[in-house]
């Protein structure tokens, strides 16, 4: 990564002074230079400070007005990774949220280089006193794994490559992996995963990763792994397919979260389930009007083949539920309706558990990882009814699409289960201090915070 964290500051390390909006005052270092350069602490502006020999003595960095940056305000320092010259740096005046600022610098240095793009300047950044460098690295590595997986196009990230990513992660952490592939899905009763993925040249599969000590609290993560979504026979228009390599963003996010959990050594029994498919078009593709029988036994009429993610998640959630985990979390790039409601930066989450909702909201604020709870509104529970099957996979009028999709998934989870569903976008459409345009991890830093408080590392 272009930004390397160091725990012992080198003597040659240069300082970065963080300056809020209109924060240049008598006590500001190099005040006269700042005023001569009309530097007023504007958000994202870097002003290099020269030394007597014409070199760089340090830098002033503008934080701007925190109220203008919303939930990402503590991550403003991420821009330093792309603005600072190469070399050794440190915060001269670490902010109150020093860990988030340090993490932001590391996150801001990310570059997806697999296909030739060059990384930025190599920066070494000293960890402020009191900041846990190992935790920052673990969080950054989990985010980078998620970004890398989403950014990789489908020709190099199909169902089999998603499996290989899970196997590589498992190998690094001593986890076990079991994979059910192709027609074996039918033999082992995962009919909807098989139906959605059978038209692709890459066989559908269910990836099952397990890690942690026996007897620890069970936490199961389920991630939607649609490597590419044509929409099936209800084919998407070309403009809607351009970002469909990110439709495995749920899988990428749960793998990133799993990487954090395992690196931190949290005291839990982790399970990760990823139904990995490509929703392709061929003579054997599932059709509008088909009726599929799910693993749970509920029959599902197909109102639209482009609502495939909830089908594969339904089988995976039913399977997860059979193991009675203490906590069940699913993540999916599931609905455009969630983006219409809350935009790309604010993923909704759904749960019937008030205590769990409060934990998630608190973790979201602490981690500067924005989330917003939407209701599992029981009044909409009949909107996906069918005249010939137990349920339909879509509602016909298009209203409350994100809520209806969450209610559909709830049918496949036990009523007494602690369960939360996250409808993530998995993509940053604009550059922000801590992320460039491209694949993005959403909710996993908040969930890592929550899980670390629930299941701290054993002494």
KAQUICOR-V845151 format. One record per helix or strand of 3 or more residues. SS is the DSSP state (2 for helix, 1 for strand). FROM is the first residue (numbers start at 1). TO is the last residue. If there is no record, write none. Layout:
ss->SS from->FROM to->TO
ss->SS from->FROM to->TO
//
This chain:
ss->1 from->3 to->6
ss->1 from->14 to->20
ss->2 from->31 to->36
ss->1 from->46 to->50
ss->1 from->56 to->64
ss->2 from->66 to->68
ss->2 from->70 to->83
ss->1 from->87 to->91
ss->2 from->98 to->108
ss->1 from->123 to->126
ss->2 from->133 to->151
ss->2 from->154 to->156
ss->2 from->159 to->173
ss->1 from->176 to->181
ss->2 from->184 to->187
ss->2 from->191 to->197
ss->1 from->205 to->211
ss->1 from->218 to->229
ss->2 from->238 to->241
ss->2 from->244 to->264
ss->1 from->269 to->279
ss->1 from->291 to->293
ss->1 from->299 to->301
ss->2 from->309 to->322
ss->1 from->327 to->332
ss->2 from->336 to->342
ss->1 from->347 to->350
ss->2 from->354 to->367
ss->1 from->371 to->373
ss->2 from->378 to->380
ss->2 from->401 to->410
ss->1 from->419 to->423
ss->2 from->444 to->454
//
